[in-house]
Amino acid sequence: MIAITKAFAVPPGGVISIDHVAIRVKDAQLMMDVFAGILGLPVSWPLQSNDFATYGWVTLGNTNLEFWAATNNSDLPGEAVLPLFHGLALEPHNLADSIKMLGDRGIKCKAPRPYITQTADGRYATNFTNSVVLDVSSPLVCIFFCEWGLEGTIFPWKEQFTTAQRKAKEQQQLSACGGGKLGITGLVEVEIICTRVEETKALWLAMKGNASSEPFTEEGIELSFRAGNEDRIESVVIGVRSLATARGELAEARLLGESHGNEISLSKKACSGLHFRFRQI
């Protein structure tokens, strides 16, 4: 397990944060209904539809959950079953520096791919630029850098937010609602199943840009690794202020799943089989 603490100096090329967790689903509205409607989490990107997907975000304060219902899932292997935790979008200190740093450490990335649209006055704007980190990705897991532009046309916000400003607003949204009905404090862990545990750990350590004794990001999140017969994201752990309160709220909403020691889970039936765990922080 890579323990991640609250703050450290991010060098050029380092990863600042997990911008969002990409979750592939069949029905994005259903997931938004559960997390925003029932659990009361703030909507950071209202549900919208276009010709390639229907998608929306809820914020956990230190990251976002993106529910993505694609119109075409041919990019996934034939045996893939939706829904699935499909990816982690990493915020780079600087995209070009991050790609160079990883290349210097023998870690391959895809060429940056900008998503460009046209503004009302005819100018072209880069909404975001992605670059997949190939050596920690697999058919079921996409780990990618995501560098946001300032003048995109797809954003639900009107301000020209930097990523830091947008994240501050999302943290304020979570604080204003008290973390929703469960008293959520943020994402605390991502559990990754992998076929080569030690090699995968070493790759993630090399990606973070600083000495191996330092954490991966600054946002209180842990990455845990467990051996399995394929590479995938198994579960996410969300922090709550009171496990007893969260248990009571989930039970009242008939959304309570399993309980194990200091953790409870969201009923897999409520989220079509995804494994969301809650832990008191």
C-alpha positions in Angstrom: 0.0 0.0 0.0 1.2 3.5 -0.7 0.2 5.8 2.1 -0.8 9.3 1.1 -0.7 12.1 3.6 -2.1 15.6 3.5 0.6 17.8 2.0 4.0 17.7 0.3 5.9 19.7 -2.2 5.0 18.8 -5.8 8.0 19.0 -8.1 7.8 19.8 -11.8 6.5 16.7 -13.5 4.8 15.4 -10.3 1.1 14.5 -9.9 -0.9 17.0 -7.9 -4.1 15.1 -7.3 -6.7 12.6 -8.6 -9.0 15.0 -10.5 -11.8 12.5 -10.9 -12.6 8.8 -10.8 -14.1 7.7 -14.2 -16.9 5.2 -13.7 -18.4 3.5 -16.8 -22.1 2.8 -16.3 -25.1 1.9 -18.3 -27.4 4.5 -16.7 -25.7 7.8 -15.5 -29.1 9.2 -14.3 -29.5 6.2 -12.0 -26.1 6.8 -10.4 -26.7 10.5 -10.1 -30.1 9.8 -8.4 -28.4 7.6 -5.8 -25.3 9.8 -5.0 -26.8 13.3 -5.5 -30.5 12.6 -4.9 -30.5 10.1 -2.1 -27.1 10.6 -0.5 -27.1 14.4 -1.0 -23.7 14.9 -2.5 -23.2 18.1 -4.4 -23.4 18.0 -8.2 -20.2 19.4 -9.6 -21.1 18.7 -13.3 -24.8 18.5 -14.0 -25.9 15.5 -16.1 -25.6 16.3 -19.8 -26.0 14.3 -23.0 -24.4 14.5 -26.4 -23.8 12.1 -29.3 -21.0 10.1 -27.6 -22.2 9.9 -23.9 -24.4 10.9 -21.1 -22.4 11.9 -18.0 -22.3 13.9 -14.8 -20.2 14.4 -11.7 -20.7 14.5 -8.0 -18.0 15.9 -5.8 -16.4 14.2 -2.8 -14.5 17.5 -2.0 -11.0 16.2 -2.8 -12.0 14.5 -6.1 -15.1 13.9 -8.2 -17.0 10.8 -9.2 -17.7 10.9 -12.9 -20.6 8.6 -14.1 -20.1 8.0 -17.8 -22.7 6.2 -20.0 -21.1 5.9 -23.4 -23.2 5.4 -26.5 -20.6 3.0 -27.7 -18.5 0.8 -25.5 -16.3 -0.8 -28.2 -13.2 0.6 -26.5 -13.7 -1.9 -23.7 -12.9 -5.6 -24.0 -15.8 -7.9 -24.9 -15.8 -9.5 -21.5 -16.1 -6.2 -19.7 -19.3 -5.9 -17.6 -20.7 -2.5 -16.8 -20.6 -0.8 -14.4 -16.9 -0.6 -13.7 -14.4 1.7 -12.1 -12.6 2.4 -15.4 -10.1 5.1 -14.7 -8.3 7.7 -12.6 -7.7 11.2 -14.1 -4.5 12.6 -12.7 -3.9 16.3 -12.4 -0.3 17.0 -13.5 1.9 19.8 -12.2 2.4 20.5 -15.9 1.5 18.0 -18.6 4.6 18.3 -20.8 6.8 18.1 -17.8 4.9 15.1 -16.5 5.2 13.2 -19.8 8.9 14.0 -20.0 9.5 12.9 -16.4 7.8 9.6 -16.9 9.7 9.1 -20.2 12.9 9.7 -18.4 11.9 7.0 -15.9 11.0 4.5 -18.6 7.2 4.9 -18.3 5.4 5.3 -21.6 2.5 7.7 -22.2 0.3 8.3 -25.3 0.8 11.5 -27.2 -1.3 14.3 -25.6 -4.8 14.5 -27.1 -6.6 17.8 -26.7 -10.4 18.1 -26.9 -11.0 21.3 -28.9 -14.3 23.1 -29.5 -15.4 26.3 -31.1 -16.5 29.3 -29.1 -19.5 31.4 -30.0 -17.3 34.0 -31.5 -15.5 31.5 -33.7 -12.4 30.9 -31.8 -11.0 27.5 -31.0 -10.7 26.5 -27.3 -9.0 23.6 -25.7 -11.3 22.2 -23.0 -8.8 19.6 -21.7 -5.8 17.6 -22.9 -5.5 13.9 -21.9 -2.5 11.6 -22.1 -2.9 7.9 -21.1 -0.1 6.4 -18.9 0.3 3.2 -20.8 2.4 1.2 -18.3 -0.2 1.5 -15.5 -3.2 1.1 -17.8 -4.9 -2.1 -19.1 -8.0 -3.0 -21.1 -10.1 -2.5 -17.9 -8.2 0.4 -16.4 -7.3 3.8 -18.0 -4.9 5.9 -16.0 -4.4 9.3 -17.6 -3.2 12.8 -17.1 -5.9 15.4 -17.5 -4.9 19.0 -17.9 -7.9 21.4 -18.1 -8.0 24.6 -20.2 -9.5 27.9 -19.1 -11.8 28.7 -22.0 -13.5 25.5 -22.8 -17.1 25.5 -24.1 -18.3 22.3 -22.4 -17.8 23.4 -18.8 -21.0 23.8 -16.7 -19.3 26.7 -14.9 -19.1 30.2 -16.3 -16.0 31.4 -14.6 -12.5 30.8 -16.1 -11.4 28.6 -13.2 -8.0 27.2 -12.9 -8.1 23.6 -11.7 -7.1 24.8 -8.2 -9.9 27.3 -8.1 -12.5 24.7 -9.3 -11.3 22.2 -6.7 -11.6 24.9 -4.0 -15.2 25.5 -5.1 -15.9 21.8 -5.0 -14.5 21.5 -1.4 -16.8 24.5 -0.5 -19.8 22.7 -2.0 -19.1 19.6 0.1 -18.6 21.6 3.3 -21.7 23.7 2.7 -23.9 20.5 2.6 -22.1 18.9 5.6 -20.9 16.1 3.4 -24.4 15.1 2.5 -26.6 12.7 4.5 -23.6 10.4 5.3 -21.3 13.2 6.5 -18.7 12.4 3.7 -15.2 13.9 4.1 -13.6 12.8 0.9 -12.1 9.9 -1.0 -9.6 8.0 1.2 -8.6 4.9 -0.8 -8.6 3.4 -4.2 -8.1 -0.4 -4.2 -6.3 -1.7 -7.3 -6.2 -5.4 -8.3 -3.1 -6.2 -10.4 -1.3 -9.3 -11.7 2.2 -8.0 -10.7 1.9 -6.2 -7.4 5.4 -5.1 -6.7 6.0 -4.0 -10.3 2.8 -2.0 -10.3 3.7 -0.4 -6.9 7.1 0.6 -8.3 5.5 2.2 -11.4 3.1 4.3 -9.3 6.0 5.4 -7.0 8.0 6.4 -10.1 5.1 8.4 -11.4 4.7 10.7 -8.4 7.8 12.7 -9.2 9.6 12.8 -5.8 11.5 10.6 -3.4 9.9 7.2 -2.7 9.4 8.1 0.9 6.9 10.8 0.0 3.1 10.2 -0.7 1.6 10.0 -4.2 -0.7 13.0 -4.0 -1.4 15.6 -1.4 -5.1 14.9 -0.9 -5.3 12.3 1.9 -5.9 9.4 -0.5 -4.3 5.9 -0.3 -3.7 3.5 -3.1 -3.7 -0.1 -2.1 -2.7 -3.0 -4.3 -3.8 -6.6 -4.2 -2.9 -9.6 -6.3 -5.4 -10.9 -8.8 -5.7 -12.4 -12.3 -6.3 -9.2 -14.1 -5.6 -5.4 -13.7 -8.6 -3.4 -12.5 -9.9 -1.0 -9.9 -11.8 -3.1 -7.4 -13.3 -0.6 -5.0 -13.1 3.0 -3.6 -13.3 3.9 0.1 -15.0 7.1 1.1 -14.5 8.8 4.4 -17.3 9.7 6.8 -17.3 11.6 10.0 -19.4 9.0 11.9 -19.8 5.4 10.8 -22.8 5.0 13.0 -24.6 8.0 11.3 -23.7 6.7 7.9 -24.9 3.2 8.7 -28.2 4.6 10.0 -28.8 6.8 7.0 -28.0 3.9 4.5 -30.2 1.5 6.4 -33.1 4.0 6.4 -32.7 4.5 2.7 -32.4 0.7 2.2 -29.0 1.1 0.7 -26.9 -0.6 3.4 -24.6 -3.3 2.1 -22.1 -5.4 4.1 -20.4 -4.4 7.3 -16.8 -5.4 8.1 -15.1 -4.1 11.2 -14.5 -0.4 10.7 -16.2 -0.3 7.3 -19.6 -0.5 5.8 -20.6 -0.6 2.1 -23.2 0.7 -0.2 -25.6 -2.0 -1.3 -24.3 -3.4 -4.6 -27.9 -3.7 -5.8 -28.3 0.1 -5.5 -25.2 0.8 -7.7 -25.4 -2.2 -10.0 -22.6 -4.1 -8.5 -20.0 -1.4 -7.9 -18.1 -1.6 -4.6 -18.3 1.6 -2.6 -17.0 1.4 1.0 -17.3 3.9 3.8 -14.8 4.3 6.6 -14.9 6.6 9.6 -12.1 9.3 9.5 
